[in-house]
Amino acid sequence: MEYYGSHKESLDQRFLMALNAAISLIQGFPGLGAHVHKRYRRFIVHRFPYSIIYREHSEFLRVVAVIHHKLGSEGWIGR
């Protein structure tokens, strides 16, 4: 958020809104994300080069990482 806020006014808030919208969407529809590793899924944040890595549990979702696409598809493993 700091990076976006320093480059364009209100872009940091738009990033946060996009991130929250993505999380709300996968909470309602956890199967939307693509399988990326074992039982983990990846969901791409709309309009930003970030993905949410999460795992579905019986009663909740665990977000394990929010990664920039430059990090690579498996750069989050081991974090």
C-alpha positions in Angstrom: 0.0 0.0 0.0 2.8 2.4 0.8 4.2 1.9 -2.7 0.9 2.7 -4.4 0.2 5.6 -2.1 3.5 7.2 -2.9 2.9 7.0 -6.7 -0.7 8.2 -7.2 -3.2 9.7 -4.9 -5.8 7.2 -3.7 -4.2 4.2 -5.5 -3.3 2.7 -2.1 -7.0 2.8 -1.2 -8.0 1.3 -4.5 -5.6 -1.5 -3.9 -7.0 -2.2 -0.5 -10.5 -2.2 -1.8 -9.6 -4.6 -4.6 -7.9 -6.9 -2.1 -10.9 -6.8 0.3 -13.2 -7.5 -2.7 -11.2 -10.5 -3.7 -11.1 -11.9 -0.2 -14.9 -11.4 0.1 -15.4 -13.2 -3.2 -13.3 -16.2 -2.3 -15.0 -16.4 1.2 -18.3 -16.9 -0.6 -16.9 -19.1 -3.4 -13.7 -20.8 -2.1 -13.4 -23.0 -5.2 -12.8 -20.1 -7.5 -9.1 -20.1 -7.0 -6.8 -22.3 -9.1 -5.0 -25.1 -7.4 -1.3 -24.2 -7.1 0.2 -26.5 -4.5 -1.2 -29.4 -2.5 -4.4 -28.0 -1.0 -3.6 -24.3 -1.7 -5.4 -22.1 -4.2 -4.5 -18.8 -5.9 -6.9 -16.0 -6.8 -5.7 -13.0 -8.8 -6.6 -9.6 -7.5 -8.5 -7.6 -10.1 -6.5 -4.7 -11.7 -3.4 -5.3 -9.7 -0.4 -7.6 -10.2 -1.0 -9.6 -7.0 -2.5 -12.9 -6.1 -4.0 -14.2 -2.9 -2.8 -17.7 -1.8 -5.2 -19.4 0.5 -6.3 -22.7 1.9 -9.9 -23.7 2.5 -10.7 -25.3 5.9 -14.1 -26.6 7.0 -15.2 -23.4 8.7 -12.8 -20.7 7.4 -10.3 -19.7 4.8 -6.6 -19.1 5.7 -4.9 -16.5 3.6 -1.2 -17.5 3.6 0.2 -14.9 1.3 -0.5 -11.9 -0.9 2.2 -12.1 -3.6 3.3 -9.9 -6.4 3.3 -11.7 -9.7 7.0 -11.0 -10.2 7.7 -13.3 -7.2 6.6 -16.3 -9.3 3.9 -18.8 -8.9 5.7 -20.7 -6.1 7.7 -18.0 -4.5 5.4 -18.0 -1.5 6.1 -21.6 -0.5 8.1 -21.8 2.8 7.1 -18.3 3.9 
